[in-house]
Amino acid sequence: MVHTPAPRPPPRASRDGRALSTGAEPILSTRFAVPSVPPTFVRRGRLRERLAGGVARPLTLVTGPAGAGKTLCVADWITSTPVPWPTVWLTMEQGDTSPGAFWAYVIEAMRHHGIPTPPGVGNPTRADDIGSLSPARLAAHLNGRAGPVLLVLDEFDRASSREVADQVEFVLRHAGRGLRLVLISRADPLLPLHRWRAADEITEIRAPDLAFRPEETSALLLRHGLNPTNETVRRLAGRTEGWAAGTRLYALAMTRSDDPERCLADFDPGHGSVADFLLAEVLAGQSAEAQELLLRASVLTQVHPGLADALTGGRRAEGILAELERANAFVTTVGRSRYRIHPLFAQALRARLRDRRPGLERELRHTAARWLSEAGHLDDALPQAAAAGDWECAADLFVGSLAVGRLLTDIDPESLDADLARMPPDLPGAAPSLVRAARRLARYDVAAGVVHLRRAEAELRRAEEELRRPQSDVTARLTLALLRVLASRLLGSADMAEAAALTAERLGRLLPAERMAGHPELPALLLSDLGAAQLWAGRLDFARRTLSAAVDLPDLPATAGPRYEALGRIALIDSLRGRYGEAEESARAATLVAERAGLPVGRRSGVVALVLAGIAVERDQLGAARARLRRAGASAGAGGDPVVASGIAILNSRLLLAEGDPRAALRALSEADGRSPTGVRSPWVSERTALAEATADLVGGDPGAALRALDAATARSPECAADRTRCAGDRTKCAPDSPGCAVLSPECAVVAARAHLALGDHASALALLASHPVAPDGGPALVVRAVLARAEVAERLGDTRTARHLAVRALDLARPEQLRRPFLEAGPWLGRALRGSRMPADGWLPAATAVAHRRVGRSDSARPIGQPDPARPTEPGAAARTDAVRAVVVEPLSRRECDVLRQVAQLKSTEEVADDLFLSVNTVKSHLKSIFRKLGASRRGEAVRRAQELDLL
């Protein structure tokens, strides 16, 4: 018999990567290495600070889903920060669930990193036997050390046995100051965490902490050689929800594309690298039952356990979902007994569902639509029915759930609109017609919208006649009334809008109060549209009250859109009345509402941009005015909202005139005829058009044409037409209380008076101004022009003293709101009138003595930032002061510094500026230091003031 010697165990050793042995399985020393950090890694100071402060406590727990950046975060902290204690790193593997294997690796990791182990401790000889090493011996050994050992256990979720967890907790509790433990895990370990929390002896860094913030997303893209815009960063951060691996995979895909921006838009997360990662790292690690639930529930926006059971045919959904949430498997709770699958994971799951089980998705969506509808979740049922192709059900749900409010006011209505866009065009019934009407009106297609509204009304009438129950479908009638208010606004009919609004209010009272309370967007939408229709009709007082009622509604995401539009139109009313300060305040408030709610720029009508552009023209900030006018032109309302479309044409004319081109200003007015799609004229739009035309004629040297333009505009007024013979076409012969004069506003009277002066008719000019005083509610912009017109009359008549007195008064009135345009358009007489007068000391206006030498309407938009306008000299003393301010400018501000300065001028905090510009707080502080240095300022207010003096703002 031949004796065969027993095989030798593999050689032990070492720190050089050779295999060590427990006598059974080799121990891999590569598991003791701290992972290396890639060059594109973004070091996040906030997490490093949490880790550095956290190890003052015995236990630090870092948990998050796969790819959250847990391991690299801790590895970077260890390798780049001087840790005052010896550090031991151990990466766990699936076989470490037995105490023997687990403690063998812990002891070898300590030895590998040069940490003495308890005397006489060998290696366990079996996976289920820890041999001579007991947790008590290790704890006592650590407790006897002079300083602690920092032990990092990565992937600790793989050591998932209760026995191992109990022994780890025992060692940590009895090691005293000798051990600092960092656990990195996808799921919470089986330790009594509640005890450590109660004793304040644990630091926790969880998935929300690990999520990339927008400024960190921007930094990661820059590390990959990309130069992202703020919008790209916003979209990527929103799509990945801060998931680190997803962000990096998107960045890698963008670097391989010739058009990175387009790549982001076209990237399919259902296939490719993102899906491969999620399916392999997350789905594959779940039980067969959990995998089936995830695949079937991926069709849902929110997962109700009962609905998940209906989709799977099982009864264990609630427990499975809770376990998936605990395991950080991209499932999170969003409320009581409701869960949400991360959108990227859901898309990958749906792609697999379609590939492996064609046709099942539609069946699942049918089931979901029925379950949600029966449970009363109509808003959630609608997209499921649409996705399943059950269009009759989808249309009925749209009406029954009053989803018209969501379609017209949601921050992101595109998904609902996309669901409804596939509805067959020939589907009969009132509900489908209402769906089509809502979609058309949301796009300002009023002609098609009205056609569908008439069809819906006919279908409702036919159904009620068959049932012999008038107005049996209250929700359908209410949807019809709300859409009629919107259509009436776009058609320019305040009477129709008011009638439809009364009907909507009556129908709303027929529904349960709690149901209407669940739709706060409906009254906000109704009031905003009604106020806009009243504004078009010139009923400014009624419009202001209606719009103010909309603004006073609760500040909720659902009401943000209507409240934004209402504030914008209130600003427009204030602007029409010459109250630019109040108009600007309302416009800023509207912008704040929109930004706080995340209302996309493309969803804003453009009224706010128009108001701010008009104010900028009056302040002679023509560059800012042109930028805001472009913003209004790119808005949703530019092509269909009559207020916005007419306002853009009028303001463009004013801007062209201010830039010195009266002929182009007149051509621009051809697009503003003051009529709605049905030909209903707006009195104030007609008046503003006539004012712009007359002013351009005056500047162009044709005062007769200016008078004809004003006369033609007032002739179109019903009041003037009814009593046309009283003045026989001569506005100066109207009695002050005549209907004809009533339609000639004080602002028109000022322009007409200036035209008469240009013709040498001083008496007519004086009579016009006397018979058309500015109303008590007239704002500074109206009063300044009226006072200047009186001053011009006095100067022409040789009354220099009165002219000077009135001109100085106009300057005093204009100063608070920085109204420069009236003085720049006044003409050379103003310089003569103010000769020898003491000019304002704050330098907000060019000296009146020099205005006559400046071309009327000269633009400052082409002037380099921070450079003086050679055609705008300043008064004695102001020039020296401005030169002194300019002298401290060391170098021009960068584009980003200008962005920061504009934010600071709006009184925003450093944190708010950082959020708005997608920068870190420290970066904003660095920009501020540079701004202070360049402007020679020591405080924010001083920097803003000097920037304004240099025309940087």
Secondary structure, DSSP 8 states (H G I E B T S, - for coil): --------------SSS--EESSSSEE-GGGGS-----TT----HHHHHHHHHHTTSSEEEEE--TTSSHHHHHHHHHHHS--SS-EEEEE--GGGGSHHHHHHHHHHHHHHTT----TT----SBTTB-TT--HHHHHHHHHTSSS-EEEEEETGGGS--HHHHHHHHHHHHHSGGGEEEEEEESS--SS-HHHHHHTT-EEEE-HHHHS--HHHHHHHHHHTT----HHHHHHHHHHHTT-HHHHHHHHHHHHTSS-HHHHHHH--TTSSHHHHHHIIIIITTS-HHHHHHHHHHTT-SSB-HHHHHHHHT-S-HHHHHHHHHHTTSSEEEEETTEEEE-HHHHHHHHHHHHHHSTTHHHHHHHHHHHHHHHTT-HHHHHHHHHHHT-HHHHHHHHHHTTTHHHHHH-SSTHHHHHHHHTS-TT--SHHHHHHHHHHHHHTT-HHHHHHHHHHHHHHHHHHHHHHT-TT--HHHHHHHHHHHHHHHHHHT-HHHHHHHHHHHHHHHHHS-HHHHHT-THHHHHHHHHHHHHHHHTT-HHHHHHHHHHHHTS---GGGHHHHHHHHHHHHHHHHHTT-HHHHHHHHHHHHHHHHHHT--GGGS-SHHHHHHHHHHHHTT-HHHHHHHHHHHHTSTTTTT-HHHHHHHHHHHHHHHHHTT-HHHHHHHGGG---B-TT--B-HHHHHHHHHHHHHHHHHTT-HHHHHHHHHHHHHTSHHHHHTHHHHTT-GGGS-TTSHHHHTS-HHHHHHHHHHHHHTT-HHHHHHHHHHS---TT--HHHHHHHHHHHHHHHHHTT-HHHHHHHHHHHHHHHGGGT--HHHHTT-THHHHHTTT----TT--S--HHHHTTS-TT--STTS-TT---TT----TTHHHHHHHHHHT--S---HHHHHHHHHHHTT--HHHHHHHHT--HHHHHHHHHHHHHHHT-SSHHHHHHHHHHTT--
